[in-house]
Amino acid sequence: MITLFITASKYIQLLLIVLYTYCNFRYLSIPDQEDADPLCDWQLRIILLVHFLMNCIIYLKTEEMSTVWFYLMQLAFFLLYTFGAQRIYRNINRLLLNNTVFFLTYGLIILERLDPTKAFKQFVIIVGSAILTLVIPYLIDKIWDLVRWRSVFAVFGLLLQGIVLLIGATSYGAKMSISIGGFTFQASEIVKITFVLAMAGMLSRATEFRDIVKTSVVAALHVLVLVACKDLGSALIFCIAYLVMLFIATNRAFYLMLGTAAMGGASVFSYYAFSHVRKRVFAWLNPWSDMADRGYQITQSLFAIGTGGFAGLGLYQGMPKRIPIVEKDFIISAISEEMGAVTAICIILVCLGCFMQMMVIATYMEDNFYKLVSVGLAIEYIVQSFLTIGGAIKFIPSTGVTLPFVSYGGSSLVSAFIVFAIIQALYIIQGNEDEADEMDALEDVEEEEPVDEADDVLDDTDEEEMEERAPYRTRYSRKTTEVSAHPSALKTDEENAYASEKVSAEDLDL
């Protein structure tokens, strides 16, 4: 009976995630969010049902009561976070909100299957990050003027990366993290946000060649420090984000082509300069020739994806733990093995849907700074997702970056929450401005309505009806009636007196 339930749940989950993905793209085709609210309601129901089914399987496999309590804690958080955010911010983008819960759901499910202890730690960070970032839209809308802080963001990012370069801990060949007060975090996850804010502030204020050179120097310093730390995955994300922002700000393809060429040259330099880069490239080109060492990680990832097939083996039916660092860089491989390639593809499509929604928000923004911020964060998000998934399926060499909201890691999680909170803030700001414009337009129409009504009365009623309604007419209608009945009222008193004297003189002549 348990086996039957697990098998049935596997296929129900596939159907539900396909429906969720359909709702995601259907939402993008609806211009008015109020019309799309029913789709968002269905999305939330689908997420909660998938969450329930997968946790039932976890309980049946582990038979531990702690899994039930953990499920109830997650459920309470998802409901409070979703409805609380909508209550606090009436104009919040529900698609991005639902997608956040969607990614968190699948991330917690697969992490609990891989390592319950890490899943609980991840959940604690999720709750803390969600609570702290809920205030970001309010701060950006009411208090913070981010563009004035552009220099602070640039200096902060360079200093933080400089600290990592000097005292950072080395992990898998790269210096990426520092420890403060017992807490370890990856600095590049925070700097990638301050980097976008700094570049957007500079590019939105000046786009002359001299200013472009100054801004490009600051961007290059960020990238060079990352290269010195051997954190080439983050360096690539920074480069692509800046080039796209530069193109949007200047509308000059020459800068884009020049930057792409420079990025290609830097990639060749990195290959010859860093041994761990050559190792990853070799493992990407021919992993089967050294499956026991350099190609072990990627081959195990490919085995997992191939074994899972389209429908997946089911939770606890595969062997995803054979993949090194599976909960971080190769989380999509574990999902594909046990939940199916269909699930993995849908997760990729939802990532693409988030990117498209961010770009749509960018097109709505009237302020150039906010537009560039939205574009920069959207590019960083989609490039990071591409690097993670592309490395897992052997499309590109592994870069060591994580999948936002899904992979295990506190720094990545906090960064993802901040990025989505900033995008939500921009959406809310534009929504509030649109509502204010609509209210002003309605007030203008209401002020004009008495004039229109008076004109209708004059056109559609005869003299008797006008006399009956005279006490109820507006001041404007009474003046209009007097003017229409006595054309001389259009003249001044002096003109009328002059006309009277002229008539008297003519009478005397006669």
Buried (B, 14 or more C-beta within 10 A) or exposed (E): EEEEEBEEBBEEBBEBBBBBBBBBEEBEEEEEBEEBEEBBEBBBEBBBBBBEBBBBBBBBBBEEEEBEEBBEBBBEBBEEBBEBBBEEBEBBBBBBBBBBBBBBBBBBBBBBBBBBEBBBBBBEBBBBBBBEBBEBBBEBBEEEEBBEBBEBBBEBBBEBBBEBBEEBEEEEBBBBBBEEEEEBBBBBBBBBBBBBBBBBBBBBBEBEEEBBEEBBEBBBBBBEBBBBBBBBBBBBBBBBBBBBBBBBBBEBEEBBEBBEEBBEEBBEEBBEEBEBBBBBBBBBEEBEEBBEEBBBBBBBBBBBBEBBEEBBBBBBBBBBEBBBBBBBBBBBBBBBBBBBBBBBBBBBBBBBBBBBBBBBBBEBBEBBBBBBBBBBBBBBBBBBBBBBBBBBBBEBBBBBBBBBBBBBBBBBBBBBBBBBBBBBBBBBBBBBBEEEEEEEEEEEEEEEEEEEBBEEBBEEEEEEEBEEEEEEBEEEBEEBBEEEEEEEEEEEEEEEEEEEEEEEEEEEEE
